[in-house]
């Protein structure tokens, strides 16, 4: 299927690692031009050089998106380089474990890292998105629907992202802008792998988690998340808006008796 993304311009935040990197690579595989806005420099510059050697556009913009001026600069640089924005993928953020014991200041700081830049980037990109009748895809988390414990700020940010997805879908429908969210659950990324390595028995912990995923008892891949994102950003999903999509092998919503019985079978 041709997603008709050739020469379209997409901004992807946090596009140098994990899910964000997979999203960037999926866009470029479809012929899009990508602006990768990321805080760390080495990975972003390496990706930009890799694709430049292939004659493809993967522009790196170093930006700490918790700063409003940095969000404005990402949009300004995209418009300077390409003159248009067809898709904005809000992905940057991390589960920072700011719980009830952390206090209000830590809570607010976490919201800046995980939520406020979603709003800021859409605000600054709005005129360009209206001109292109573009698409916004927000990356959320299953934590917004399930809770997790010990991560109040991240859960609040991700819950707000779900709400903003539907709010913006209503606001922007008259301009032909579609807004959807993709919510990962258990995705094997370098960050997740590093967390597993902190446990006493990483392999056993991984097997226990996989046993709770109904479809194929495996982690979702970053590529599977990325392909869902890029499809939603394309005209091939041209009448889809306000949707919250869970590419998670049934982890979030299927009945617990399914996951419990599967886990028991695997352990027997």
Secondary structure as GFF3:
##gff-version 3
##sequence-region A 1 268
A	DSSP	beta_strand	9	13	.	.	.	ID=ss1
A	DSSP	alpha_helix	18	29	.	.	.	ID=ss2
A	DSSP	beta_strand	33	38	.	.	.	ID=ss3
A	DSSP	alpha_helix	42	52	.	.	.	ID=ss4
A	DSSP	beta_strand	58	62	.	.	.	ID=ss5
A	DSSP	alpha_helix	68	82	.	.	.	ID=ss6
A	DSSP	beta_strand	87	90	.	.	.	ID=ss7
A	DSSP	alpha_helix	104	111	.	.	.	ID=ss8
A	DSSP	pi_helix	112	116	.	.	.	ID=ss9
A	DSSP	alpha_helix	117	132	.	.	.	ID=ss10
A	DSSP	beta_strand	135	141	.	.	.	ID=ss11
A	DSSP	alpha_helix	143	146	.	.	.	ID=ss12
A	DSSP	alpha_helix	152	172	.	.	.	ID=ss13
A	DSSP	three_ten_helix	173	175	.	.	.	ID=ss14
A	DSSP	beta_strand	178	184	.	.	.	ID=ss15
A	DSSP	alpha_helix	190	197	.	.	.	ID=ss16
A	DSSP	alpha_helix	202	210	.	.	.	ID=ss17
A	DSSP	alpha_helix	222	233	.	.	.	ID=ss18
A	DSSP	three_ten_helix	235	237	.	.	.	ID=ss19
A	DSSP	beta_strand	244	245	.	.	.	ID=ss20
A	DSSP	alpha_helix	256	267	.	.	.	ID=ss21
###
